[in-house]
């Protein structure tokens, strides 16, 4: 799930929030964000069972946690492109999983 927070004004960073990012996609997303002049403002592991348990580092046992990222950039177009790549990556993975199941 994506949450967009665009702020108008000079020298304002636009933000895009990625919720429940898969652990296997996280390194790819971080690399693509860096390649597109985006900065990771916040990366957190939030417990699926206790909403008050939030870590800013990967816990020892990361099962039962969802990974949330806030990525920002001065250019809204960079964030839109990053969103496009992320959604296409998820769609491709889902398509391939469906092919394997069939």
Secondary structure by P-SEA (a helix, b strand, c coil): cbbbbbbbcccbbbbbbbccccccaaaaaaaaaaaacccccbbbbbbcccccccccccccccccbbbbbbbbcccaaaaaaaaaaaaaaaaaaaaaaaaaac
